[in-house]
């Protein structure tokens, strides 16, 4: 039975169809109905874009003519024969069998089948994972102990085996944490369903239970150890760590020296002593691990997930390149490398909870508006002067379905995603001008959409509307994945948000303190559930898309359930500030003020001088409006004037003129009442 290629699609043998366009190829070649052209792509769609981020690999080896249908420097269209596998094709044509997923993702397949044409992309494209339907996120899983019984921090071996089986059978690809660094820098794409496995502290159960299961599946993992623990009764030994590193699957990285909560200062600890202690916690484990093991230590796991500005500065000085927290969620390419999110896998959670933490794509509508027929000024195709490969003798099913897919992508305004597929069609029939014309049109429209969105994003950021700028910069990248300005702007926006939400604050009562309480066995509030985290992600998406009212309502519900979650509170504060801006533009100043005051209350009145100044300025502005309203009403309706001036005092008790005006108005009103009492007929 075939799975649906829309919504949450599944291709052959239940694997996720990871290429929107060639999911149609899979559907047709296996007898499935194709998706409606009005149906948006699946969240995990990985249709490539025109970005080349590395020189093409060396020329592939010669192959039998009946296998290579056509080729150029960008693609090979290949007809697999018995014995061919995706790994063997990646070895022969991409120079590395581990790059098999690039063929799989481009074609939306999980195996090479004889007679079913495949496209082998020779150039790496779209390393940032931004598409018209949203953007890729990479979940990093955090484990601790393994054993025979379940507890908060100890996962039964059978549960771990079931989780690894689910990853293998559901099309997830476990990658090394080091691979994420290139993804964050925009230098290398990751598989569409990439997942990272990490293990903290360095318990002996990692070697006894987890390591054999990882070897069975060939899954890599990173183990973070704090060096004061090594060799203890329940800890890994140096010999065990050397064996794991020698396997090629396990990397050993730093989890501090002592495992103290490094965001908390010791009693009466001076700034200088705290800085020195943080330097030791960063330097000592790196020096020890590199001396005892054949590893390069440049990644740090914060004990209890808590960081501080001083610690981050020390990590940078000691040349750490990444650091991980236990703040739940996935990591987009613009994530702060020194505050990467991880999802803790606890021993008292079931498999469904585990599955909910494997979110690999965040849906956001980033499509450009579809346009009418291409204007006459668009570039047209002119056959090049250099020799071209001959066209295939007959049309392949691949060609027909590629053509249908590219037309669909063009209608949806997903120009960049259409480009590589027009290139494939042009390769199949270089003598057919219509394909070259369509390719030129797609490139022209992608370029125009990127330029338009970039201008809008710049204006939004200058106005302080970072949430609006955020989605606009994403739209730029969905049309032009190579746009360095948009990518860097997103990294800066995310870094600022993450540092404000997480650095230092959580050690004084936020979500990470709850996580630390779980690890210490303390009785604290439970961390947000996976479902609640999904609700938070949905609310953030609404905010990015500009639906501020709905986002604020969703965030209010989340914060009521999780009043100590700093990310939720910070995001709700941002929503209130954006609502205030919108109400000010509508001249609804009192509603704008109410939202600013809500934002301030979320941070216990400690929201920084900028917000305080905005509130004070708006209060004075409202007060002056009421003062002027009172002046206009003074001669015709003294009661209305008094009411307006009383509101002036409410918003600005120090208004320089209103007190005297109000006192005089009250005297005049009392005088009128006295006259009316003496002369009722007046």
C-alpha positions as CSV (number, residue, x, y, z in Angstrom):
1,X,0.0,0.0,0.0
2,X,1.4,3.4,-0.9
3,X,1.6,6.3,1.4
4,X,0.3,9.7,0.7
5,X,2.9,12.1,-0.9
6,X,1.2,15.1,0.7
7,X,0.8,16.2,4.3
8,X,3.2,13.8,6.1
9,X,4.2,11.7,3.1
10,X,5.6,8.2,3.1
11,X,7.2,6.7,0.0
12,X,8.0,3.1,-0.7
13,X,8.3,0.7,2.2
14,X,7.0,3.3,4.6
15,X,10.0,5.6,4.3
16,X,9.4,9.3,4.3
17,X,9.4,10.7,0.8
18,X,12.1,13.4,1.1
19,X,12.0,15.1,-2.2
20,X,8.7,16.8,-3.1
21,X,9.2,16.7,-6.9
22,X,10.6,13.2,-7.1
23,X,8.1,11.9,-4.6
24,X,5.8,12.2,-7.6
25,X,8.3,10.0,-9.5
26,X,8.2,7.4,-6.8
27,X,4.4,7.5,-6.6
28,X,4.0,7.0,-10.4
29,X,6.6,4.3,-10.7
30,X,5.0,2.3,-7.8
31,X,1.4,2.8,-8.9
32,X,0.4,5.5,-6.4
33,X,-1.9,8.4,-7.3
34,X,0.0,11.7,-7.6
35,X,-0.6,14.5,-5.3
36,X,-3.0,17.3,-6.2
37,X,-1.2,20.3,-7.5
38,X,-3.0,22.4,-5.0
39,X,-1.6,20.4,-2.1
40,X,1.4,22.1,-0.4
41,X,4.6,20.1,0.0
42,X,5.4,17.9,2.9
43,X,7.2,19.5,5.8
44,X,10.2,17.4,5.3
45,X,10.5,18.1,1.6
46,X,14.1,18.6,0.5
47,X,13.8,19.8,-3.1
48,X,17.3,21.2,-3.9
49,X,17.9,24.8,-4.7
50,X,20.5,26.4,-7.0
51,X,23.2,27.0,-4.4
52,X,26.6,25.3,-5.0
53,X,28.6,25.6,-1.8
54,X,31.6,23.5,-2.7
55,X,33.5,22.8,-5.9
56,X,32.2,19.8,-7.8
57,X,33.9,16.4,-7.0
58,X,36.4,14.9,-9.4
59,X,34.9,13.5,-12.6
60,X,33.1,10.3,-12.0
61,X,34.4,7.1,-13.3
62,X,33.4,5.8,-16.7
63,X,30.3,3.6,-16.6
64,X,28.5,1.3,-19.0
65,X,26.6,3.4,-21.6
66,X,23.4,1.6,-20.8
67,X,23.6,2.8,-17.2
68,X,24.4,6.5,-17.7
69,X,21.6,8.0,-19.6
70,X,23.0,11.5,-19.8
71,X,25.4,13.6,-17.7
72,X,27.0,17.0,-17.3
73,X,28.9,18.8,-14.6
74,X,25.7,19.1,-12.5
75,X,23.9,15.8,-12.7
76,X,24.0,12.3,-13.9
77,X,20.8,10.6,-14.9
78,X,21.5,6.9,-14.2
79,X,19.6,3.7,-14.8
80,X,20.5,1.3,-11.9
81,X,21.2,-2.4,-12.6
82,X,21.3,-5.4,-10.3
83,X,23.9,-4.9,-7.6
84,X,23.8,-1.1,-7.6
85,X,23.1,0.5,-4.2
86,X,22.8,4.1,-3.2
87,X,26.1,3.7,-1.3
88,X,27.9,2.2,-4.3
89,X,26.6,5.0,-6.5
90,X,27.7,7.6,-4.0
91,X,31.1,5.9,-3.8
92,X,31.5,5.8,-7.6
93,X,30.1,9.2,-8.5
94,X,30.4,11.4,-5.4
95,X,33.6,10.0,-4.0
96,X,32.2,9.0,-0.6
97,X,29.7,6.2,0.1
98,X,28.4,8.2,3.2
99,X,27.0,10.8,0.8
100,X,24.4,8.2,-0.3
101,X,21.7,10.3,1.4
102,X,22.2,13.1,-1.2
103,X,21.0,10.8,-3.9
104,X,18.2,9.4,-1.7
105,X,16.9,12.8,-0.7
106,X,17.0,14.3,-4.2
107,X,15.0,11.4,-5.6
108,X,12.8,10.7,-2.6
109,X,13.8,7.0,-2.5
110,X,15.5,4.7,0.0
111,X,17.1,2.3,-2.5
112,X,18.4,2.0,-6.0
113,X,16.0,-0.3,-8.0
114,X,16.9,-1.7,-11.4
115,X,15.3,0.1,-14.3
116,X,14.1,3.1,-12.2
117,X,16.1,6.1,-13.4
118,X,17.8,8.2,-10.7
119,X,19.3,11.7,-10.7
120,X,22.7,11.9,-9.1
121,X,23.4,15.5,-8.1
122,X,27.1,16.2,-8.4
123,X,26.9,19.6,-6.7
124,X,25.9,20.2,-3.1
125,X,22.9,22.5,-2.9
126,X,21.0,24.4,-0.2
127,X,23.2,23.7,2.8
128,X,20.9,25.7,5.1
129,X,17.7,23.7,4.6
130,X,15.3,26.6,3.8
131,X,12.4,25.8,1.5
132,X,9.1,27.3,0.4
133,X,7.2,25.3,3.1
134,X,9.6,26.0,6.0
135,X,13.0,25.2,7.3
136,X,15.0,22.2,8.6
137,X,15.7,21.8,12.3
138,X,18.1,19.2,13.8
139,X,17.1,17.5,17.0
140,X,19.9,16.7,19.4
141,X,19.0,13.9,21.9
142,X,20.5,13.9,25.4
143,X,20.8,10.7,27.3
144,X,22.4,10.0,30.7
145,X,22.4,6.5,32.3
146,X,21.3,3.2,31.0
147,X,20.2,0.2,33.0
148,X,17.6,-2.4,33.7
149,X,15.0,-0.3,35.5
150,X,13.4,3.0,34.6
151,X,13.9,6.2,36.6
152,X,14.1,9.9,35.6
153,X,17.7,9.8,34.6
154,X,18.1,6.0,33.9
155,X,16.7,4.6,30.6
156,X,16.0,0.9,30.4
157,X,18.2,-0.8,27.8
158,X,15.1,-2.3,26.1
159,X,13.7,1.2,25.7
160,X,16.9,2.5,24.2
161,X,17.0,-0.4,21.7
162,X,13.4,0.4,20.7
163,X,14.3,4.0,20.2
164,X,17.3,3.2,17.9
165,X,15.1,0.7,16.0
166,X,12.5,3.5,15.4
167,X,15.2,5.8,14.1
168,X,16.5,3.2,11.7
169,X,13.1,2.0,10.4
170,X,11.5,5.5,10.1
171,X,14.1,7.0,7.8
172,X,16.0,9.1,10.3
173,X,19.7,9.5,9.7
174,X,21.9,9.8,12.8
175,X,24.7,12.2,12.1
176,X,27.8,13.3,14.1
177,X,27.5,16.4,16.2
178,X,30.5,17.7,14.3
179,X,28.5,17.6,11.1
180,X,26.1,20.2,12.6
181,X,28.9,22.8,12.7
182,X,29.1,23.0,8.9
183,X,25.3,23.1,8.8
184,X,25.2,26.1,11.2
185,X,27.9,27.9,9.1
186,X,26.0,27.3,5.8
187,X,28.9,25.2,4.5
188,X,27.3,21.7,4.3
189,X,23.8,20.3,4.0
190,X,22.5,17.6,6.4
191,X,20.2,14.8,5.5
192,X,16.5,15.9,5.6
193,X,15.8,13.7,8.7
194,X,19.1,14.2,10.5
195,X,19.3,13.5,14.3
196,X,22.2,13.7,16.7
197,X,22.7,11.4,19.7
198,X,24.6,12.7,22.8
199,X,25.2,11.2,26.3
200,X,26.2,13.2,29.3
201,X,28.4,12.7,32.4
202,X,30.3,9.5,31.4
203,X,28.6,6.7,33.2
204,X,30.0,3.2,32.7
205,X,26.5,2.1,31.5
206,X,27.3,4.1,28.3
207,X,30.0,1.5,27.5
208,X,28.1,-1.5,28.9
209,X,24.7,-1.0,27.3
210,X,24.6,1.9,24.9
211,X,27.8,1.3,22.9
212,X,26.9,-2.2,21.7
213,X,23.5,-1.1,20.5
214,X,25.0,1.9,18.7
215,X,27.5,-0.4,16.9
216,X,24.6,-2.7,15.8
217,X,23.0,0.2,13.9
218,X,26.3,2.0,13.0
219,X,25.0,5.1,14.7
220,X,27.6,7.7,15.8
221,X,27.2,9.5,19.2
222,X,29.0,12.1,21.3
223,X,29.7,11.4,25.0
224,X,30.2,14.4,27.2
225,X,32.3,13.6,30.3
226,X,33.3,15.7,33.3
227,X,36.9,14.7,34.0
228,X,36.7,14.6,37.9
229,X,34.3,11.7,37.5
230,X,36.5,9.5,35.2
231,X,37.6,6.3,36.9
232,X,35.0,6.5,39.7
233,X,33.1,3.3,40.6
234,X,30.1,4.1,38.3
235,X,32.1,6.0,35.6
236,X,33.8,5.2,32.3
237,X,37.5,4.2,32.4
238,X,40.1,5.5,30.1
239,X,40.4,2.1,28.5
240,X,36.7,2.0,27.8
241,X,36.8,5.4,26.2
242,X,39.7,4.6,24.1
243,X,37.9,1.5,22.7
244,X,34.8,3.6,21.9
245,X,36.8,6.3,20.2
246,X,38.7,3.6,18.2
247,X,35.4,2.3,16.8
248,X,35.0,5.5,14.8
249,X,31.5,5.9,16.1
250,X,32.0,7.7,19.4
251,X,33.5,11.1,20.1
252,X,34.4,12.2,23.6
253,X,33.9,15.9,24.5
254,X,33.9,18.1,27.6
255,X,31.2,18.4,30.2
256,X,33.3,20.6,32.5
257,X,35.8,19.5,35.2
258,X,33.6,19.3,38.3
259,X,30.0,19.3,37.0
260,X,29.1,22.3,39.2
261,X,26.3,24.6,38.0
262,X,28.6,27.1,36.3
263,X,26.0,29.9,36.0
264,X,26.0,30.2,39.8
265,X,28.7,32.0,41.7
266,X,30.0,30.7,45.0
267,X,29.3,32.7,48.1
268,X,31.3,35.9,48.2
269,X,33.1,35.0,45.0
270,X,34.5,38.1,43.3
271,X,34.3,38.7,39.5
272,X,38.0,37.9,39.1
273,X,37.7,34.6,41.0
274,X,34.6,33.6,39.1
275,X,36.3,34.3,35.8
276,X,39.3,32.2,36.9
277,X,37.1,29.3,38.0
278,X,35.3,29.4,34.6
279,X,38.6,29.3,32.8
280,X,39.6,26.2,34.7
281,X,36.2,24.5,34.0
282,X,36.7,25.2,30.3
283,X,40.5,24.5,30.0
284,X,41.1,21.5,32.3
285,X,38.8,19.0,30.7
286,X,40.0,19.8,27.3
287,X,43.6,19.5,28.2
288,X,43.0,16.2,30.1
289,X,40.9,14.6,27.4
290,X,43.3,15.5,24.6
291,X,46.2,14.2,26.5
292,X,44.6,10.9,27.3
293,X,42.6,10.2,24.1
294,X,43.1,10.7,20.4
295,X,40.3,13.4,20.2
296,X,40.1,17.1,19.4
297,X,38.0,18.7,22.2
298,X,36.1,21.8,20.9
299,X,32.5,21.1,22.1
300,X,31.2,21.7,25.6
301,X,28.0,20.6,27.4
302,X,26.9,22.9,30.2
303,X,26.3,21.2,33.5
304,X,22.6,21.3,34.2
305,X,22.3,23.2,30.9
306,X,23.1,26.6,32.5
307,X,25.4,29.1,30.9
308,X,26.7,32.6,31.8
309,X,28.3,35.4,29.7
310,X,31.6,34.8,31.5
311,X,31.5,31.1,30.8
312,X,30.7,31.7,27.1
313,X,33.6,34.2,26.9
314,X,36.0,31.6,28.4
315,X,34.8,28.9,26.0
316,X,35.5,31.2,23.1
317,X,38.9,32.0,24.4
318,X,39.7,28.3,24.8
319,X,38.6,27.8,21.1
320,X,35.4,25.9,21.7
321,X,33.3,26.0,18.6
322,X,30.0,24.6,19.9
323,X,28.2,24.2,23.2
324,X,25.0,22.4,24.1
325,X,22.2,23.1,26.7
326,X,19.2,21.0,27.8
327,X,16.7,23.6,26.5
328,X,14.3,21.4,24.5
329,X,13.9,21.9,20.8
330,X,15.6,21.5,17.4
331,X,18.3,23.6,15.8
332,X,17.9,25.5,12.6
333,X,21.0,26.7,10.6
334,X,20.8,30.1,12.4
335,X,20.9,28.6,15.9
336,X,23.6,30.0,18.3
337,X,26.4,27.5,18.1
338,X,27.2,28.1,21.8
339,X,23.6,27.6,23.0
340,X,22.4,24.6,20.9
341,X,19.2,23.0,22.1
342,X,18.9,19.4,23.2
343,X,15.9,17.2,24.1
344,X,16.4,15.2,27.2
345,X,15.4,11.5,26.9
346,X,14.1,10.5,30.3
347,X,13.6,7.0,31.6
348,X,10.0,7.4,32.6
349,X,8.8,8.5,29.2
350,X,7.3,6.2,26.6
351,X,8.1,5.7,22.9
352,X,5.4,8.1,21.8
353,X,7.0,10.9,23.8
354,X,10.4,10.0,22.2
355,X,8.8,10.2,18.7
356,X,7.4,13.7,19.5
357,X,10.9,14.9,20.1
358,X,12.1,14.0,16.6
359,X,10.8,17.2,14.9
360,X,13.0,17.8,11.8
361,X,11.1,20.5,10.0
362,X,9.3,23.7,11.1
363,X,6.5,24.7,8.8
364,X,6.3,28.3,7.7
365,X,4.8,29.5,4.4
366,X,7.8,31.1,2.7
367,X,6.5,31.0,-0.9
368,X,6.7,34.0,-3.1
369,X,3.4,35.1,-4.7
370,X,2.7,33.3,-8.0
371,X,2.9,35.7,-10.9
372,X,1.2,35.8,-14.4
373,X,2.9,34.5,-17.5
374,X,6.5,35.4,-17.8
375,X,6.9,39.0,-19.1
376,X,8.6,39.5,-22.4
377,X,11.6,41.1,-20.6
378,X,12.5,37.8,-19.0
379,X,15.7,36.2,-20.3
380,X,15.2,33.6,-23.0
381,X,17.2,30.4,-23.6
382,X,19.9,30.4,-26.2
383,X,21.7,27.2,-27.0
384,X,25.3,27.3,-25.9
385,X,28.2,27.0,-28.3
386,X,30.0,24.2,-26.6
387,X,29.0,20.6,-27.4
388,X,26.1,19.1,-25.5
389,X,25.3,15.5,-24.7
390,X,22.8,13.9,-27.0
391,X,19.2,13.7,-25.9
392,X,17.8,10.4,-24.8
393,X,16.2,8.6,-27.7
394,X,12.7,8.5,-26.1
395,X,11.0,10.3,-23.2
396,X,11.5,8.7,-19.8
397,X,8.8,8.5,-17.1
398,X,11.3,10.5,-15.1
399,X,11.1,13.4,-17.6
400,X,7.3,13.5,-17.7
401,X,7.0,13.6,-14.0
402,X,9.8,16.1,-13.6
403,X,8.0,18.4,-16.0
404,X,4.8,18.1,-14.1
405,X,6.6,18.8,-10.8
406,X,8.4,21.9,-12.1
407,X,5.2,23.4,-13.4
408,X,3.6,22.8,-10.0
409,X,6.5,24.4,-8.2
410,X,6.4,27.4,-10.5
411,X,2.7,27.9,-9.9
412,X,3.3,27.9,-6.2
413,X,6.0,30.5,-6.4
414,X,8.8,28.2,-5.4
415,X,11.2,29.3,-8.1
416,X,14.4,28.2,-6.5
417,X,13.2,24.7,-5.8
418,X,12.1,24.4,-9.5
419,X,15.6,25.4,-10.8
420,X,17.4,22.1,-10.4
421,X,14.6,20.2,-11.9
422,X,14.5,22.4,-15.0
423,X,18.2,21.8,-15.2
424,X,17.6,18.1,-15.2
425,X,15.0,18.5,-18.0
426,X,17.4,20.7,-20.0
427,X,20.0,18.0,-19.6
428,X,17.7,15.4,-20.9
429,X,16.7,17.5,-23.9
430,X,19.3,20.3,-24.5
431,X,17.9,20.9,-28.0
432,X,14.5,21.8,-26.6
433,X,14.3,25.6,-26.1
434,X,11.3,25.5,-23.8
435,X,13.2,23.9,-21.0
436,X,16.0,26.5,-21.2
437,X,13.4,29.3,-21.3
438,X,11.7,27.9,-18.2
439,X,15.0,27.6,-16.4
440,X,15.8,31.2,-17.2
441,X,12.4,32.3,-16.0
442,X,12.8,30.4,-12.7
443,X,16.2,32.0,-12.1
444,X,14.8,35.5,-12.9
445,X,11.8,35.2,-10.6
446,X,13.8,33.7,-7.8
447,X,16.3,36.6,-8.0
448,X,13.5,39.2,-8.1
449,X,11.6,37.7,-5.2
450,X,14.8,37.5,-3.1
451,X,15.6,41.2,-3.8
452,X,12.1,42.3,-2.9
453,X,12.0,40.4,0.4
454,X,15.4,41.6,1.3
455,X,14.3,45.2,1.1
456,X,11.3,44.5,3.2
457,X,13.4,42.7,5.8
458,X,15.8,45.6,6.1
459,X,13.0,48.0,6.7
460,X,11.4,45.8,9.3
461,X,14.7,45.4,11.2
462,X,15.4,49.1,11.1
463,X,11.9,49.6,12.7
464,X,12.8,47.1,15.5
465,X,10.3,44.5,14.2
466,X,12.6,41.5,14.5
467,X,9.9,38.9,14.3
468,X,8.6,40.3,11.0
469,X,12.2,40.7,9.7
470,X,12.8,37.0,10.7
471,X,10.2,35.6,8.4
472,X,11.1,38.0,5.6
473,X,14.8,36.9,5.8
474,X,13.6,33.3,5.6
475,X,11.7,34.2,2.4
476,X,14.9,35.7,1.0
477,X,16.7,32.4,1.6
478,X,13.8,30.3,0.2
479,X,14.4,32.1,-3.1
480,X,18.2,32.5,-2.8
481,X,19.8,30.1,-0.3
482,X,23.2,31.7,-1.0
483,X,22.2,35.1,0.3
484,X,24.8,35.8,3.0
485,X,23.1,39.0,4.3
486,X,19.9,37.2,5.1
487,X,21.6,34.2,6.7
488,X,23.8,36.4,8.9
489,X,20.8,38.6,10.0
490,X,18.9,35.5,11.1
491,X,21.9,34.3,13.1
492,X,22.1,37.7,14.8
493,X,18.4,37.8,15.6
494,X,18.5,34.3,17.0
495,X,21.7,34.9,19.0
496,X,20.2,38.0,20.7
497,X,17.0,36.2,21.5
498,X,18.7,33.1,22.9
499,X,21.2,35.0,25.0
500,X,18.5,37.1,26.6
501,X,16.3,34.1,27.2
502,X,18.8,31.6,28.5
503,X,22.2,33.0,29.6
504,X,22.3,33.4,33.3
505,X,18.6,33.8,33.9
506,X,17.7,30.1,34.0
507,X,20.1,29.4,36.8
508,X,18.0,31.7,39.0
509,X,14.7,30.0,38.5
510,X,14.0,29.2,34.8
511,X,13.3,26.0,32.9
512,X,16.9,24.7,33.2
513,X,16.7,24.9,37.0
514,X,13.7,22.6,36.7
515,X,15.9,20.3,34.6
516,X,18.7,20.5,37.1
517,X,16.2,19.6,39.8
518,X,15.2,16.5,37.9
519,X,18.9,15.5,37.7
520,X,19.4,16.1,41.4
521,X,16.1,14.5,42.4
522,X,14.8,17.8,43.8
523,X,11.1,18.5,44.1
524,X,10.6,21.2,41.5
525,X,8.1,22.0,38.9
526,X,8.2,19.5,36.0
527,X,9.7,20.7,32.7
528,X,7.3,21.4,29.8
529,X,6.1,18.2,28.1
530,X,6.9,17.5,24.5
531,X,3.3,18.4,23.6
532,X,3.6,21.7,25.4
533,X,6.9,22.4,23.6
534,X,5.2,21.7,20.3
535,X,2.5,24.2,21.3
536,X,5.3,26.8,22.0
537,X,6.8,26.1,18.6
538,X,3.5,26.6,16.9
539,X,3.0,29.9,18.8
540,X,6.4,31.1,17.7
541,X,5.6,30.2,14.1
542,X,2.4,32.3,14.4
543,X,4.4,35.2,15.6
544,X,6.9,34.9,12.8
545,X,4.1,34.8,10.3
546,X,2.6,38.0,11.6
547,X,-0.5,36.6,13.4
548,X,0.3,38.4,16.6
549,X,-3.1,38.2,18.3
550,X,-3.3,34.4,17.8
551,X,0.4,34.0,18.9
552,X,-0.2,36.1,22.1
553,X,-3.2,34.0,23.0
554,X,-1.3,30.7,22.5
555,X,1.7,32.0,24.4
556,X,-0.5,33.2,27.3
557,X,-1.9,29.6,27.6
558,X,1.6,28.2,27.5
559,X,3.0,30.6,30.1
560,X,0.0,29.9,32.4
561,X,1.0,26.2,32.4
562,X,4.8,26.9,32.5
563,X,5.2,30.1,34.5
564,X,8.9,29.6,34.9
565,X,9.8,28.9,31.3
566,X,12.0,31.8,30.2
567,X,11.7,31.2,26.5
568,X,7.9,31.2,26.7
569,X,7.9,34.4,28.8
570,X,10.4,36.1,26.6
571,X,8.5,35.2,23.4
572,X,5.2,36.4,25.0
573,X,6.9,39.6,25.9
574,X,7.9,40.0,22.3
575,X,4.4,39.4,21.2
576,X,3.0,42.0,23.5
577,X,5.6,44.5,22.2
578,X,4.6,43.8,18.6
579,X,0.9,44.1,19.5
580,X,1.7,47.5,21.1
581,X,3.4,48.7,17.9
582,X,0.4,47.6,15.8
583,X,-2.1,49.3,18.2
584,X,0.0,52.5,18.1
585,X,-0.2,52.5,14.3
586,X,-4.0,52.2,14.6
587,X,-3.9,55.2,17.1
588,X,-5.2,52.9,19.8
589,X,-2.7,54.2,22.3
590,X,-4.2,53.0,25.5
591,X,-4.3,49.4,24.1
592,X,-0.7,49.8,23.1
593,X,0.2,50.9,26.6
594,X,-1.6,48.0,28.1
595,X,0.4,45.6,26.0
596,X,3.7,47.2,26.9
597,X,2.8,47.0,30.6
598,X,2.0,43.3,30.2
599,X,5.4,42.9,28.6
600,X,7.0,44.6,31.5
601,X,5.1,42.6,34.1
602,X,6.4,39.3,32.6
603,X,9.9,40.2,33.6
604,X,8.9,41.5,37.1
605,X,9.3,45.0,36.0
606,X,13.0,44.4,35.0
607,X,12.8,44.6,31.3
608,X,15.5,47.0,30.6
609,X,15.6,50.8,30.1
610,X,14.3,50.6,26.5
611,X,10.9,49.2,27.4
612,X,10.7,51.4,30.5
613,X,11.3,54.5,28.3
614,X,8.7,53.4,25.8
615,X,6.1,53.0,28.5
616,X,6.9,56.4,30.0
617,X,6.9,58.1,26.6
618,X,3.5,56.5,25.7
619,X,2.0,57.5,29.0
620,X,3.0,61.1,28.5
621,X,1.7,61.0,25.0
622,X,-1.7,59.7,26.1
623,X,-1.8,62.2,28.9
624,X,-1.1,65.1,26.5
625,X,-3.9,63.8,24.2
626,X,-6.4,63.9,27.1
627,X,-5.1,67.4,28.1
628,X,-5.8,68.8,24.7
629,X,-9.2,67.0,24.6
630,X,-10.0,68.8,27.9
631,X,-9.0,72.2,26.4
632,X,-11.3,71.7,23.5
633,X,-14.2,70.7,25.7
634,X,-13.7,73.4,28.4
635,X,-16.0,76.0,26.8
636,X,-18.8,73.7,25.8
637,X,-18.9,70.8,28.3
638,X,-17.1,71.4,31.6
639,X,-17.8,67.9,32.8
640,X,-16.2,66.4,29.7
641,X,-13.1,68.6,30.3
642,X,-12.8,67.6,33.9
643,X,-13.1,63.9,32.9
644,X,-10.3,64.3,30.3
645,X,-8.0,66.1,32.7
646,X,-8.5,63.5,35.4
647,X,-7.3,60.9,32.8
648,X,-4.4,63.2,32.1
649,X,-3.4,62.9,35.8
650,X,-3.9,59.2,35.7
651,X,-1.3,58.8,32.9
652,X,1.0,61.7,33.9
653,X,0.6,62.8,37.6
654,X,3.4,65.4,37.0
655,X,1.8,67.1,34.0
656,X,2.8,70.8,34.4
657,X,-0.6,72.5,33.5
658,X,-3.3,70.1,34.3
659,X,-3.5,70.5,38.1
660,X,-4.3,74.2,37.9
661,X,-6.7,73.6,35.0
662,X,-8.5,70.9,36.9
663,X,-8.7,72.9,40.1
664,X,-10.2,75.9,38.2
665,X,-12.6,73.6,36.4
666,X,-13.8,72.1,39.7
667,X,-14.3,75.6,41.1
668,X,-16.2,76.7,38.0
669,X,-18.4,73.6,38.2
670,X,-19.2,74.1,41.9
671,X,-20.0,77.8,41.1
672,X,-22.4,76.7,38.4
673,X,-24.1,74.2,40.7
674,X,-24.5,77.0,43.4
675,X,-26.1,79.3,40.8
676,X,-28.4,76.5,39.6
677,X,-29.4,75.8,43.2
678,X,-30.3,79.5,43.8
679,X,-32.1,79.8,40.4
680,X,-33.6,76.4,39.5
681,X,-35.2,78.0,36.4
682,X,-31.9,78.7,34.8
